[in-house]
Amino acid sequence: MIISHKHKFIFLKTNKTAGTSIEIALSKYCGPEDVITPIKPEDEAIRTQLGYRGPQNYLAPWRDYGLRDAAKLLLRRERKNRYFNHISAREVKAQVGDGVWNSYYKFCFERNPFDRLISHYYWCHRSEPRPPMSSFIESGRPMILKRRGFGVYTIDGQVVVDRICRYEAIADEMEEVRKAIGIPEPLMLPHAKAAHRADKRSYSDVLGEDERNWVSRVFGDEMRMLGYHFAVPLLGAVFAGPLLGFG
């Protein structure tokens, strides 16, 4: 995630929505006082090669350390983070205070939950043999999509960001964000996190009725809010975007 005091914006990072690529692109325009949280080493390598700012200002001050934090520092040389990758709006607001929170432009990305589930499945199971999708759902692992999605940009079930951008229209959305936060040139998204999905079928060909019903139940808030739906194949093509637009 990024908090830019230079451009007065907060980017809340959901998962399986190209968040790392967006984060890298935004870090090019960050100043020395901005908060940038760490990403995976291979993605940090991309950011370094591009000459962009890396992780900074994300560690907790020493006054915030408790006994457990001190023990981790001594035993594992592990510093305490004040900000981290998929931190929630609630936690960011508590750290920055109402003044910054209310005056900065806050945005995130969301994605059709059917497609997001498939992406997460292949990320978790990068090689064969893979378990059936039903077993993956029963394992509870997909619930992280709710915590690191709707749970990131809401507080007590209420949306608290200024814009929820659509993954399906990422280029157009980034252009709208760029204009809103005053970045003077188009944002160029690098390719971060190599794909682990050889199966290119649409989720409409992968998910059965039970899995479809599970997604509709668990991610009903997002689907109603953004107009997402289960894609219906039409003449060999699949429309995977939302039915309705939003501001």
C-alpha positions in Angstrom: 0.0 0.0 0.0 1.0 3.6 -0.4 0.3 6.8 1.5 1.6 9.7 -0.6 1.8 13.0 1.3 3.4 14.5 -1.8 0.2 13.9 -3.9 -2.2 13.4 -1.0 -3.5 10.0 -1.8 -3.9 6.6 -0.1 -3.8 3.4 -2.2 -5.3 0.5 -0.4 -4.1 -2.8 -1.8 -6.6 -5.6 -2.3 -5.3 -9.0 -3.5 -5.5 -10.6 -7.0 -6.3 -7.2 -8.5 -2.9 -6.3 -10.0 -2.1 -4.4 -6.8 1.6 -5.0 -7.0 1.9 -3.6 -10.5 -0.1 -0.6 -9.5 2.0 -0.1 -6.4 5.2 -0.2 -8.4 3.8 2.3 -10.9 2.8 4.7 -8.2 6.0 4.5 -6.3 7.8 6.4 -9.2 6.0 9.5 -8.1 6.4 9.2 -4.4 8.5 11.6 -2.3 10.8 10.9 0.6 8.1 11.3 3.3 5.7 9.0 1.6 4.8 5.5 3.0 5.6 2.5 0.7 5.2 -1.0 2.0 7.5 -3.9 1.0 6.5 -6.4 -1.8 8.0 -9.7 -2.7 11.8 -9.7 -3.5 11.3 -10.5 -7.1 8.9 -7.6 -7.5 11.2 -5.3 -5.5 13.8 -6.2 -8.1 11.5 -4.9 -10.8 11.0 -1.7 -8.9 14.7 -1.3 -8.4 15.5 -1.9 -12.1 13.0 0.8 -13.0 14.7 3.2 -10.6 11.6 3.8 -8.5 11.4 4.3 -4.7 11.4 1.1 -2.6 10.0 0.4 0.8 10.2 3.4 3.2 8.5 4.9 6.3 6.5 1.7 7.0 8.2 0.6 10.2 6.6 1.2 13.7 8.4 3.7 15.9 10.3 2.2 18.9 7.7 3.7 21.3 5.1 1.2 19.9 7.1 -1.9 20.8 5.8 -4.3 23.4 7.5 -7.3 25.0 6.5 -9.6 22.1 7.8 -7.1 19.6 11.1 -6.8 21.4 11.4 -10.6 21.5 10.9 -10.9 17.8 13.5 -8.2 17.2 16.0 -10.1 19.4 15.3 -13.6 18.3 14.5 -13.1 14.6 15.8 -9.6 13.9 12.3 -8.8 12.8 11.1 -5.2 13.1 7.5 -4.3 13.8 5.6 -2.8 10.8 3.3 0.2 11.2 2.0 -0.3 7.7 1.9 -3.5 5.7 0.9 -4.9 2.3 -2.9 -5.5 2.6 -3.6 -3.2 5.6 -7.2 -2.3 6.1 -8.8 1.1 5.9 -9.6 0.9 9.6 -5.9 0.4 10.5 -4.7 3.1 8.2 -7.2 5.6 9.5 -6.1 4.9 13.0 -2.5 5.6 12.1 -2.9 8.7 10.0 -5.7 10.4 11.9 -8.9 12.0 10.7 -7.1 15.1 9.2 -5.1 13.1 6.7 -7.7 10.4 6.2 -10.5 12.8 5.4 -8.5 15.1 3.1 -6.5 12.5 1.0 -7.9 10.8 -2.1 -8.4 7.1 -1.3 -8.8 4.4 -3.9 -8.5 0.6 -4.4 -9.2 -2.0 -7.0 -11.9 -4.7 -7.1 -12.5 -7.6 -9.5 -15.3 -9.9 -10.5 -15.2 -12.4 -7.6 -15.7 -15.4 -9.8 -12.6 -14.5 -11.7 -10.8 -13.6 -8.6 -11.4 -17.0 -7.0 -10.0 -18.7 -10.1 -6.9 -16.5 -9.9 -6.4 -17.2 -6.3 -6.8 -21.0 -6.8 -4.0 -21.1 -9.4 -1.8 -18.9 -7.2 -2.2 -21.2 -4.2 -1.8 -24.4 -6.4 0.9 -23.5 -8.9 1.6 -27.0 -10.0 -0.2 -30.3 -10.6 -1.8 -32.2 -9.0 -4.3 -29.6 -8.0 -7.3 -30.3 -5.7 -10.8 -30.0 -6.9 -12.2 -26.5 -6.7 -14.8 -27.7 -4.2 -12.0 -28.9 -1.9 -10.2 -25.6 -2.2 -13.3 -23.8 -1.1 -13.9 -26.1 1.8 -10.4 -25.6 3.0 -11.3 -22.0 3.9 -8.3 -20.5 2.0 -10.5 -18.5 -0.4 -11.9 -16.5 2.5 -8.7 -14.4 2.4 -10.3 -12.8 -0.7 -13.0 -11.3 1.4 -10.6 -10.1 4.1 -8.2 -8.6 1.6 -11.0 -7.2 -0.6 -14.2 -5.9 0.9 -12.5 -6.0 4.3 -9.8 -3.6 3.1 -11.8 -0.8 1.7 -14.8 -0.8 4.2 -15.2 -0.1 7.9 -18.2 -1.8 9.6 -19.4 -2.8 6.2 -19.4 0.8 4.8 -17.3 1.8 1.8 -14.8 4.4 3.0 -12.7 5.1 -0.2 -13.4 7.7 -2.8 -13.1 5.3 -5.7 -13.3 1.6 -6.2 -11.6 1.0 -9.5 -12.5 -2.0 -11.7 -9.7 -4.4 -12.5 -11.5 -5.2 -15.8 -10.9 -1.6 -17.0 -7.5 -1.1 -15.3 -6.0 1.3 -17.9 -9.1 3.6 -17.9 -9.3 3.5 -14.2 -5.6 4.4 -13.7 -6.1 7.3 -16.0 -9.0 8.6 -13.9 -6.9 8.1 -10.7 -3.9 9.9 -12.3 -6.0 13.0 -13.1 -7.6 12.9 -9.6 -4.2 12.9 -7.7 -2.4 15.2 -10.1 0.3 13.0 -11.5 1.5 14.7 -14.7 1.9 11.8 -17.0 0.2 8.4 -17.7 1.0 5.6 -15.3 2.8 2.7 -16.9 2.1 -0.6 -15.2 4.9 -3.2 -15.2 4.3 -6.9 -15.3 4.7 -8.1 -11.8 4.0 -11.6 -10.3 4.4 -14.1 -13.1 1.2 -16.0 -14.0 0.8 -19.5 -12.7 -2.3 -20.4 -14.7 -1.9 -22.6 -17.7 -5.6 -23.3 -17.9 -7.0 -20.3 -19.8 -10.7 -21.3 -19.7 -13.2 -18.8 -18.4 -14.4 -19.3 -14.9 -17.9 -20.0 -16.4 -16.3 -23.2 -17.7 -14.6 -24.1 -14.5 -17.0 -23.4 -11.7 -19.9 -25.7 -11.0 -23.3 -24.7 -9.6 -22.2 -25.3 -6.0 -19.1 -23.1 -6.4 -21.0 -20.5 -8.2 -23.6 -20.3 -5.4 -20.8 -20.1 -2.8 -19.2 -17.1 -4.5 -22.6 -15.4 -4.9 -23.3 -15.9 -1.2 -19.9 -14.9 0.2 -19.2 -12.0 -2.2 -22.8 -10.8 -2.5 -21.9 -7.3 -1.2 -19.4 -6.7 -3.9 -21.6 -8.1 -6.6 -24.6 -5.9 -5.7 -22.5 -2.8 -5.2 -20.5 -3.0 -8.4 -22.9 -4.9 -10.6 -20.7 -8.0 -11.0 -22.4 -11.2 -12.2 -21.6 -14.7 -13.4 -20.6 -14.4 -17.1 -22.8 -15.9 -19.7 -21.1 -17.1 -22.9 -22.5 -15.4 -26.0 -21.6 -16.6 -29.4 -18.3 -17.9 -28.2 -17.3 -14.8 -26.2 -17.6 -14.2 -22.5 -18.5 -10.8 -21.0 -16.8 -10.8 -17.6 -17.3 -7.2 -16.5 -19.9 -5.6 -14.4 -23.4 -4.9 -15.6 -23.5 -1.5 -14.1 -21.0 1.4 -13.9 -20.2 3.4 -10.8 -18.6 6.6 -9.9 
